[in-house]
Amino acid sequence: MRQRRPLLVFLLAMLLGGLGAQPGYTTVETTSAKARKFFETGMRLRFNRHFPQALEQFEKALKADSRFVDARINRAGVLAVLGELEAAEAGFEAVLELAPQYDPEVYFDVGLVEWRLRKFDEAALHFQQYLDSPADSERRRASARKFLADARFRAEALRHPVPFEPHNLGPAINTPRDEYLPSLTADGKTLIYTTVVNGQEDFFVSHWKDGRWERGRPLEGINTPMNEGAQTISADGRLLIFTGCNRPTPLGRSRCDLFYSEFRNGKWTPVAFLEGKVNTRAWESQPSLSADGRTLYFASDRPGGRGGSDLWVSQRLPDGTWGEPQNLGDSINTAQGDEQAPFIHPDGQTLYFISDGHPGMGKDDIYFARRRPDGSWGKAQNLGYPINTEFNEGPLFISLDGRIAFFGSDRTDFPGAQGRMDIYYFELPEKARPRPVTYVKARVHDALTGEPLIAEVEFVELGKRQTHAHAQTDEQGTFLVTLPTGANYALNVSREGYFFYSENFALEGYQGREQPFELDIPMQPLPGASGDGETPPPPIVLRNIFFESGSATLLEASLVELQRLLKLLQDNPELRIQINGHTDSVGTDADNQTLSENRARAVYDWLVEHGIAPERLRYKGFGETTPIADNDTEEGRSRNRRTEFQILN
């Protein structure tokens, strides 16, 4: 154990001694020979880790010279090692009272003891005093800065705890084995998690049915004799990306890489190496896929990071591979710690992760950050105590509505534990919730035969006129797409040989939605495509044609739908259509008739202005005479105010 004695203080003491001034303490150079002998014996014993015997020698030294500051410092240090923290704190405080400028390291040491005693306000004071001192060890100063930030955070967090009531997911999921790392599909009906079977990590799956989770079972087609874990499931449940370690890959046998499998025709495809730039010979793990399937977040210790393990993001390229990852930057990643286990919520704006580098309660804490308007990430925010504790906290998965968090934990103080590590859920505090998200789940089929159709699905955010999501229906004609609230969306479903289908989702101003949108989408074949040229299809509603209130002036948000209708007519030059206008029952019959005609005429005029021959078009107003919903509710009136087109023979 080194004897700490700043040279500057020593020279000053010698100078004052030469001038006749006497300090209020003695040192190893100025104490008595008897005290020095006990001290030197104690230092040898301490160096050899014989701490009780060393303590006895330091106390003998102090009995010989009670003002012997070096003996006081080392006595307090040994008491701290022996776990006698209250006595150690008192010993260091006595040193600071006796010789406050003698050794700045004492401020650091007493701060550590008070940290262990959970006296975080006092610890913060002493860490700050250490940083204000001339102590010049940059490594120790960096450690002090981290302890200072953590102590200040802990003191405030303990004074202002957040609500936290964890619930065990129950015996259908949790067993005497370890279960952890839960992930769910957007509809909340499929749960995939990691469990340990015979010392090996495998995936299990459970389905929500009749108000409860079915018993978990092995995920067929994915599990192997090797470990599988740390997975992410796409919103629609069709793509699983996970971590595999020590496997042969195109890059050789690397530490950990990302692999994937797709759910097709009722089973998982053979596991494949994730193509593109994500995998390297470094460690890549803990993926999180965005709800639209175009962005992948993951943890890696690859070169170019800020610290040990950092969080990175990669974009899916048009060819389906993954592009060059970008580091998430200083607001997320720290130089002094590890960041791991990212989870990007389906709102696309809120990121959750664990870190031991940001100010927190102890080891791995859970944090969240929100994306700024410029695309960068805001400051990482700790979820608070008692969600975070002095233990390691596990990764979170947040429900679509942002209310419920799922996580794995080995905490023994949680109720209902089934094994060493179980999966729990709790209600997320308001401040940490993401923007609520709902989803659209639909089945697309031929309107005449009922057969499922593989069709292209596009959602456009109308305010930005940008594609929010693009998907394709599966073999059963189904799709699932998530929609963050706070914006309005246009849905377009298209397939060659069919009229397009449109729907509108007005979510601007929504704070949440208890029920998702579940649709049945019949696609009308184009004339001649079905072999039935006798019966024209019923009118097709254009759900994304909008007008100023009480007016026939088209709003800019209508352009997305108008352009689709224009393209339909351009691609099918034989088509002749009639534009129909309809209103709700508010107002007089005459006014509604006039308004419906003018609105139909506005669409007619727009198409003519954009090159469609007038002889291919007609328009007609129906006023309030042909409702398709109840006019007693705002939702019904909204559906009755519509524009549609029908085929002319």
C-alpha positions in Angstrom: 0.0 0.0 0.0 1.6 3.3 -1.0 2.0 6.0 1.5 0.3 9.1 0.0 2.0 12.4 0.6 1.7 15.3 -2.0 5.1 16.8 -2.6 3.7 20.4 -2.5 2.2 19.9 1.0 5.4 18.3 2.2 7.6 21.2 1.0 5.2 23.7 2.5 5.3 21.9 5.8 9.1 21.9 5.8 9.1 25.6 5.0 6.7 26.4 7.8 8.7 24.2 10.1 11.8 26.2 9.2 10.0 29.4 10.1 8.9 28.0 13.5 5.3 27.2 12.6 4.0 23.8 13.9 1.3 21.9 12.0 -1.5 20.4 14.0 -0.5 16.9 13.0 2.5 14.6 12.5 3.6 12.6 9.6 5.7 9.5 9.0 8.7 11.8 8.9 7.8 13.8 12.1 6.2 11.3 14.3 7.9 9.4 17.1 10.1 6.4 16.4 7.8 4.2 18.4 4.7 5.3 16.4 6.7 5.0 13.1 7.6 1.4 13.9 4.0 0.4 14.5 3.0 2.2 11.3 5.6 0.5 9.1 4.6 -2.9 10.5 0.9 -2.1 9.8 1.8 -1.1 6.2 3.5 -4.4 5.6 0.6 -6.3 7.0 -1.9 -4.3 4.9 0.1 -4.9 1.8 -0.1 -8.6 2.4 -3.8 -8.4 3.1 -3.6 -9.2 6.8 -6.1 -6.5 7.6 -7.1 -7.2 11.2 -3.5 -7.4 12.2 -2.7 -4.2 10.2 -5.6 -2.4 12.0 -4.1 -3.4 15.4 -0.7 -1.9 14.4 -2.2 1.4 13.2 -4.1 1.7 16.4 -1.0 1.1 18.4 0.7 3.8 16.3 -2.1 6.2 17.2 -1.9 5.3 20.8 1.7 6.4 20.7 0.9 9.5 18.7 -2.7 10.5 18.3 -1.9 13.3 15.8 -0.2 10.9 13.4 -2.1 11.6 10.2 -0.7 8.8 8.0 -1.7 6.2 10.7 -5.2 7.7 10.8 -5.6 7.5 7.0 -4.6 3.9 6.8 -6.6 2.9 9.9 -9.7 4.3 8.2 -8.8 2.5 5.0 -8.5 -0.8 6.7 -11.8 -0.3 8.5 -13.4 0.2 5.1 -11.9 -3.0 3.7 -13.2 -4.9 6.8 -16.7 -3.5 6.2 -16.8 -1.4 9.3 -18.1 1.5 7.3 -19.4 3.8 10.0 -16.1 3.6 11.8 -14.2 4.2 8.5 -16.3 7.3 7.7 -15.7 8.7 11.2 -12.0 7.9 10.8 -11.7 9.8 7.4 -13.7 12.7 8.8 -11.3 12.9 11.7 -8.4 13.1 9.2 -10.1 16.0 7.3 -10.7 17.8 10.5 -7.1 17.3 11.6 -5.4 18.0 8.2 -7.9 19.0 5.5 -5.2 19.9 3.0 -2.8 17.0 3.7 -4.0 14.4 1.2 -6.8 15.1 -1.3 -7.2 11.3 -1.8 -9.0 11.2 1.6 -11.9 13.1 0.0 -12.3 10.4 -2.6 -11.9 7.6 0.0 -14.6 9.0 2.4 -16.8 9.6 -0.6 -16.6 5.9 -1.5 -17.4 4.9 2.1 -20.4 7.2 2.2 -21.5 5.8 -1.2 -21.5 2.3 0.4 -23.4 3.7 3.3 -26.0 5.1 0.9 -25.2 8.6 2.2 -25.3 10.0 -1.3 -25.6 13.7 -0.4 -22.4 13.5 1.8 -20.7 11.4 -0.9 -21.4 13.9 -3.5 -20.0 16.7 -1.3 -16.7 14.8 -0.8 -16.3 13.8 -4.5 -16.8 17.5 -5.4 -14.1 18.5 -2.9 -11.8 15.9 -4.4 -12.3 17.3 -7.9 -11.7 20.9 -6.5 -8.4 19.7 -5.1 -5.0 19.6 -6.9 -5.2 15.8 -7.2 -3.7 15.1 -10.6 -4.6 11.5 -11.4 -6.8 11.8 -14.4 -8.0 8.2 -14.0 -9.1 8.8 -10.4 -10.6 12.2 -11.4 -12.7 10.5 -14.1 -13.9 7.9 -11.6 -14.7 10.7 -9.2 -16.8 12.5 -11.8 -18.8 9.4 -12.4 -19.3 8.8 -8.7 -20.3 12.4 -8.3 -22.9 12.2 -11.0 -24.3 8.9 -9.7 -24.4 10.1 -6.1 -26.3 13.2 -7.1 -28.7 11.2 -9.1 -29.2 8.6 -6.4 -29.9 11.2 -3.8 -32.7 12.7 -5.9 -34.0 9.4 -7.1 -34.4 8.1 -3.6 -36.2 11.2 -2.5 -38.6 11.0 -5.5 -39.3 7.3 -6.3 -41.4 6.4 -9.3 -44.4 4.1 -9.2 -43.3 0.5 -9.7 -45.4 -2.7 -9.2 -44.0 -5.7 -11.0 -46.2 -8.7 -11.8 -45.0 -12.2 -12.6 -46.1 -13.4 -16.0 -47.2 -16.6 -14.4 -46.5 -20.4 -14.5 -47.4 -20.8 -18.2 -44.3 -18.8 -19.0 -42.1 -18.9 -16.0 -40.7 -22.2 -14.6 -37.9 -23.2 -12.2 -35.6 -22.7 -15.3 -34.4 -19.2 -16.3 -36.8 -17.2 -18.6 -35.8 -13.7 -19.9 -35.5 -11.4 -22.9 -39.2 -11.2 -23.9 -40.4 -9.8 -27.2 -43.9 -9.5 -28.6 -45.6 -9.0 -31.9 -47.5 -5.7 -32.3 -50.9 -7.3 -31.7 -49.6 -8.5 -28.3 -50.7 -12.1 -29.1 -47.3 -13.8 -29.7 -44.6 -13.9 -27.1 -41.1 -15.1 -27.9 -38.5 -15.4 -25.1 -35.3 -17.0 -24.1 -35.1 -19.9 -21.7 -32.3 -22.2 -20.5 -32.8 -25.9 -21.1 -30.1 -28.3 -19.9 -27.6 -25.4 -19.7 -28.4 -24.2 -23.2 -30.3 -21.1 -24.4 -33.3 -21.8 -26.6 -36.3 -19.8 -27.8 -39.8 -20.6 -26.5 -43.1 -19.2 -27.9 -46.5 -18.6 -26.3 -49.8 -17.3 -27.7 -52.4 -15.1 -25.9 -55.7 -16.9 -26.0 -58.9 -16.5 -24.1 -57.4 -13.9 -21.8 -54.3 -15.7 -20.8 -50.9 -16.9 -22.1 -50.7 -20.5 -23.3 -47.9 -22.7 -21.9 -44.7 -21.8 -23.6 -43.2 -24.4 -26.0 -39.9 -24.6 -28.0 -39.8 -22.5 -31.2 -39.6 -25.2 -33.9 -37.2 -24.7 -36.7 -35.0 -22.2 -34.9 -33.5 -24.0 -31.9 -30.3 -25.9 -32.3 -27.7 -27.7 -30.0 -26.0 -24.2 -29.9 -27.3 -21.2 -27.9 -30.0 -18.9 -29.4 -30.9 -15.7 -27.7 -31.3 -11.9 -27.6 -34.0 -11.8 -30.3 -36.3 -9.2 -32.0 -39.5 -10.1 -33.7 -41.0 -8.0 -36.5 -44.3 -6.2 -35.8 -46.2 -8.7 -38.0 -44.4 -11.7 -36.5 -42.9 -12.8 -39.9 -39.2 -12.0 -39.3 -37.0 -13.1 -36.3 -33.5 -11.6 -35.9 -31.4 -13.1 -33.1 -27.9 -13.5 -31.7 -25.8 -16.6 -32.3 -22.3 -17.0 -30.9 -19.3 -19.1 -31.9 -20.9 -20.3 -35.1 -19.3 -20.7 -38.5 -20.2 -17.7 -40.7 -19.0 -16.2 -44.0 -16.6 -14.1 -41.9 -15.2 -17.2 -40.1 -16.0 -18.3 -36.6 -16.7 -15.0 -34.8 -17.7 -14.2 -31.2 -21.4 -13.3 -31.7 -23.3 -12.3 -34.9 -26.9 -11.7 -36.0 -28.9 -14.3 -37.8 -32.5 -14.4 -39.1 -35.4 -16.6 -40.1 -38.7 -15.8 -41.8 -42.1 -17.3 -41.1 -43.6 -18.6 -44.4 -46.3 -21.0 -45.1 -46.8 -21.8 -41.4 -43.1 -22.5 -40.6 -39.8 -20.8 -40.0 -37.3 -20.8 -42.8 -33.7 -22.2 -42.3 -31.6 -19.8 -40.2 -29.4 -17.5 -42.3 -26.6 -15.1 -41.6 -27.8 -11.5 -41.7 -26.5 -10.1 -45.0 -24.9 -6.7 -45.3 -22.6 -4.6 -43.1 -23.9 -5.3 -39.6 -21.9 -8.4 -38.8 -18.1 -8.2 -38.3 -15.5 -10.2 -36.5 -16.3 -8.2 -33.4 -19.3 -8.8 -31.0 -22.7 -8.0 -32.5 -25.8 -8.8 -30.4 -29.2 -7.7 -28.9 -31.0 -6.5 -32.1 -34.1 -4.4 -32.1 -36.1 -4.0 -35.4 -38.2 -0.9 -36.0 -41.9 -1.5 -36.6 -41.6 -0.7 -40.3 -38.8 -3.3 -40.7 -36.4 -0.8 -42.3 -34.1 0.1 -39.3 -32.1 -2.2 -37.1 -30.6 -1.2 -33.8 -28.0 -3.4 -32.1 -25.1 -3.5 -29.6 -21.5 -4.0 -30.7 -18.0 -3.5 -29.5 -16.7 -3.0 -33.0 -14.0 -0.4 -33.7 -15.1 3.2 -33.9 -17.3 3.3 -30.8 -17.2 5.6 -27.8 -16.6 3.1 -25.1 -16.7 -0.7 -24.7 -20.1 -1.8 -26.1 -22.0 0.9 -28.0 -25.4 1.1 -29.7 -25.5 1.2 -33.5 -28.1 1.6 -36.2 -28.3 0.2 -39.7 -30.8 0.9 -42.5 -32.2 -1.8 -44.8 -31.1 -1.2 -48.4 -33.4 -1.7 -51.5 -31.8 -5.0 -52.2 -32.8 -6.3 -48.7 -29.3 -6.2 -47.2 -28.3 -4.0 -44.3 -26.2 -0.9 -44.8 -23.2 0.5 -43.0 -24.1 1.0 -39.3 -23.9 4.4 -37.7 -23.0 5.0 -34.0 -25.9 6.5 -32.1 -23.6 9.2 -30.7 -22.6 10.8 -27.4 -26.1 11.4 -26.1 -26.6 7.6 -26.0 -23.1 6.0 -25.9 -20.6 6.8 -23.1 -16.8 6.6 -23.0 -16.7 5.2 -19.5 -19.3 2.5 -19.8 -21.2 -0.1 -21.9 -24.5 0.5 -23.6 -26.5 -2.6 -24.5 -30.0 -4.1 -25.2 -31.6 -1.4 -27.3 -35.4 -1.4 -27.8 -36.9 1.0 -30.4 -40.6 1.4 -29.7 -43.0 1.3 -32.7 -43.5 5.0 -32.4 -40.0 5.3 -34.0 -39.1 8.1 -31.6 -38.4 6.5 -28.2 -35.4 4.3 -27.6 -34.9 2.2 -24.4 -31.5 0.7 -23.4 -29.3 -0.3 -20.5 -26.1 1.4 -19.5 -23.5 1.5 -16.8 -22.0 4.7 -18.1 -24.8 7.3 -17.5 -25.6 8.6 -14.0 -27.7 6.0 -12.3 -28.4 3.8 -9.3 -25.6 1.4 -9.7 -24.6 -1.2 -12.2 -26.8 -1.6 -15.4 -29.7 0.8 -15.3 -32.5 1.2 -17.8 -32.7 4.5 -19.7 -34.7 6.0 -22.5 -34.1 8.8 -25.0 -36.3 10.6 -27.5 -35.5 11.5 -31.1 -35.3 15.2 -31.8 -36.9 16.8 -34.8 -33.5 16.9 -36.6 -33.2 13.1 -36.2 -30.5 13.2 -33.4 -31.2 11.6 -30.0 -31.9 13.7 -26.9 -30.4 13.2 -23.5 -30.6 9.8 -22.0 -33.0 9.7 -19.0 -32.9 7.2 -16.2 -36.2 5.4 -15.5 -35.8 6.1 -11.8 -35.9 4.3 -8.6 -37.1 1.6 -7.7 -37.3 0.4 -11.3 -33.5 0.8 -11.3 -31.6 -0.3 -8.2 -28.1 -1.2 -7.2 -28.5 -4.5 -9.0 -28.3 -5.1 -12.8 -31.6 -4.4 -14.5 -32.6 -6.3 -17.6 -33.7 -5.1 -21.0 -37.3 -3.8 -21.5 -39.9 -4.5 -24.1 -42.7 -1.9 -24.2 -46.2 -2.6 -25.4 -47.7 -0.9 -28.4 -49.8 1.6 -26.4 -46.7 2.5 -24.3 -48.3 1.6 -21.0 -46.8 -1.8 -20.1 -43.1 -2.8 -19.9 -42.0 -6.5 -19.9 -38.6 -7.5 -18.6 -36.6 -10.4 -17.1 -35.3 -10.3 -13.6 -33.6 -12.4 -10.9 -34.7 -10.0 -8.1 -35.7 -12.1 -5.1 -37.9 -9.3 -3.7 -40.5 -9.6 -6.5 -43.7 -11.4 -5.8 -44.7 -14.7 -7.5 -41.2 -15.8 -8.5 -41.2 -19.2 -10.2 -37.4 -19.7 -10.7 -34.1 -17.9 -10.5 -35.0 -15.5 -13.4 -38.5 -14.8 -14.5 -40.4 -12.5 -16.9 -42.4 -9.7 -15.3 -44.4 -6.8 -16.4 -45.3 -3.4 -14.9 -47.0 -0.2 -15.8 -44.5 2.3 -17.1 -44.4 5.8 -15.5 -46.0 8.5 -17.5 -42.8 10.4 -18.1 -41.1 7.4 -19.7 -43.9 6.4 -22.0 -43.5 6.6 -25.8 -46.1 8.0 -28.1 -49.1 5.6 -28.3 -49.2 3.4 -31.3 -52.1 1.4 -32.8 -52.0 -1.1 -35.6 -54.0 -2.0 -38.7 -54.5 -5.7 -39.3 -56.3 -6.8 -42.4 -57.2 -9.6 -44.8 -57.1 -8.8 -48.5 -59.1 -11.0 -50.8 -60.8 -11.1 -54.2 -64.3 -9.5 -53.9 -65.9 -12.1 -56.1 -64.2 -15.4 -55.1 -63.1 -14.6 -51.6 -59.7 -16.0 -52.4 -56.8 -14.4 -50.4 -54.6 -12.1 -52.5 -50.9 -11.2 -52.3 -51.0 -7.4 -52.7 -48.9 -4.4 -52.2 -49.7 -2.3 -49.1 -48.6 1.3 -48.6 -49.3 3.8 -45.8 -48.6 7.4 -46.5 -48.4 10.1 -43.7 -50.6 12.7 -45.3 -49.2 15.7 -43.5 -45.7 15.0 -44.9 -46.9 13.1 -48.0 -44.2 10.5 -47.2 -44.5 6.7 -47.1 -44.8 5.6 -43.5 -44.7 1.9 -44.3 -44.7 -0.5 -47.2 -45.6 -4.1 -46.9 -46.9 -7.1 -48.8 -49.6 -9.4 -47.7 -48.7 -13.0 -46.9 -50.0 -16.2 -48.4 -53.3 -15.8 -46.4 -53.7 -12.3 -47.7 -53.0 -10.7 -44.3 -50.8 -7.8 -43.2 -50.2 -5.9 -40.0 -48.8 -2.4 -39.9 -48.3 -0.1 -36.9 -49.4 3.5 -36.9 -48.1 6.0 -34.3 -50.8 8.4 -33.1 -50.4 12.2 -33.8 -50.7 12.0 -37.6 -53.2 11.1 -40.3 -52.5 8.3 -42.7 -53.7 7.1 -46.1 -53.8 3.4 -46.9 -53.6 2.1 -50.4 -53.8 -1.6 -51.3 -53.0 -2.5 -54.9 -52.6 -5.5 -57.1 -52.3 -5.9 -60.9 -55.7 -6.6 -62.4 -57.6 -5.0 -59.5 -58.9 -1.5 -58.6 -57.0 0.0 -55.7 -58.5 0.1 -52.3 -58.1 3.1 -50.0 -58.8 3.9 -46.4 -58.1 6.8 -44.1 -56.8 6.8 -40.5 -57.2 10.1 -38.7 -55.0 9.8 -35.7 -53.9 13.4 -35.3 -54.8 14.4 -31.8 -55.3 10.8 -30.6 -53.7 10.0 -27.2 -54.4 6.3 -27.5 -56.8 3.8 -28.9 -58.1 0.9 -26.9 -59.0 -1.2 -30.0 -56.8 -1.6 -33.1 -58.1 -1.4 -36.7 -59.1 -4.8 -38.1 -60.2 -4.7 -41.7 -61.6 -6.9 -44.3 -60.5 -5.7 -47.7 -62.3 -6.9 -50.8 -60.4 -6.1 -54.0 -62.6 -5.5 -57.1 -61.2 -7.0 -60.3 -60.8 -4.6 -63.3 -63.3 -5.1 -66.1 -62.4 -8.3 -68.0 -59.8 -9.4 -65.4 -62.2 -11.8 -63.7 -63.8 -13.2 -66.8 -67.1 -11.6 -65.7 -67.7 -8.6 -67.9 -71.4 -8.3 -67.3 -71.7 -6.9 -63.8 -69.9 -3.7 -63.0 -68.4 -3.5 -59.5 -70.0 -1.3 -56.9 -68.8 2.2 -56.4 -65.3 2.4 -55.0 -64.9 4.9 -52.1 -61.9 7.4 -52.2 -61.3 7.7 -48.5 -58.4 10.2 -48.9 -60.1 13.0 -50.9 -60.5 16.0 -48.6 -62.2 19.4 -48.9 -62.3 22.6 -46.9 -65.2 22.5 -44.5 -68.5 23.4 -46.3 -66.6 24.0 -49.5 -65.6 22.2 -52.8 -62.0 23.4 -52.5 -59.7 20.3 -52.6 -57.1 20.2 -49.8 -53.5 19.4 -50.5 -53.8 16.1 -48.5 -56.0 14.9 -51.4 -53.1 14.7 -53.8 -51.9 11.3 -52.8 -55.3 9.7 -53.6 -55.9 11.9 -56.7 -52.6 10.8 -58.2 -53.5 7.1 -57.6 -56.8 7.7 -59.4 -55.0 9.5 -62.2 -52.5 6.6 -62.6 -55.4 4.1 -62.7 -57.0 5.9 -65.6 -53.7 6.4 -67.4 -52.8 2.7 -67.1 -56.3 1.6 -68.2 -57.2 3.9 -71.1 -60.4 2.0 -71.8 -61.9 2.9 -68.4 -64.7 5.4 -68.1 -65.8 6.5 -64.7 -68.3 8.6 -62.9 -67.3 10.7 -59.8 -69.9 10.6 -57.1 -70.2 13.2 -54.3 -72.0 12.5 -51.0 -72.7 14.6 -47.8 -73.9 13.9 -44.3 -77.4 15.1 -43.2 -76.2 18.3 -41.6 -77.8 21.3 -43.4 -80.6 21.6 -45.9 -81.3 19.1 -48.6 -80.7 21.7 -51.3 -77.4 22.9 -49.8 -76.1 19.3 -49.5 -77.1 18.5 -53.1 -75.3 21.5 -54.4 -72.2 20.8 -52.2 -72.0 17.2 -53.3 -72.2 18.1 -57.0 -69.5 20.8 -56.6 -67.2 18.4 -54.8 -67.7 15.7 -57.5 -67.0 18.4 -60.1 -63.8 19.5 -58.4 -62.4 16.0 -58.7 -63.6 15.8 -62.3 -61.9 19.1 -63.1 -58.6 18.0 -61.5 -58.5 14.9 -63.6 -59.2 16.8 -66.8 -56.5 19.4 -65.9 -54.1 16.5 -65.6 -54.8 15.0 -69.0 -57.8 12.7 -68.7 -60.2 13.2 -71.7 -63.5 14.7 -70.5 -65.5 12.1 -72.5 -64.1 9.4 -70.2 -65.5 11.1 -67.1 -68.8 12.1 -65.6 -69.7 13.5 -62.2 -72.8 13.5 -60.1 -73.9 14.7 -56.7 -76.2 12.7 -54.4 -76.4 15.0 -51.4 -77.5 13.2 -48.3 -79.7 10.6 -50.0 -77.3 7.6 -50.0 -75.8 7.2 -46.5 -73.6 4.3 -45.7 -73.5 4.9 -42.0 -75.6 6.4 -39.2 -75.8 10.2 -39.3 -76.4 10.3 -35.5 -72.7 10.0 -34.7 -69.7 12.0 -35.8 -68.0 8.8 -37.0 -71.0 7.9 -39.1 -71.3 11.4 -40.6 -67.6 11.4 -41.4 -68.1 8.1 -43.4 -71.1 9.6 -45.2 -69.1 12.6 -46.4 -67.3 10.8 -49.2 -66.2 10.8 -52.7 -66.3 7.7 -54.8 -66.1 6.5 -58.4 -68.0 3.9 -60.4 -67.4 2.2 -63.7 -69.5 3.3 -66.7 -70.5 0.7 -69.2 
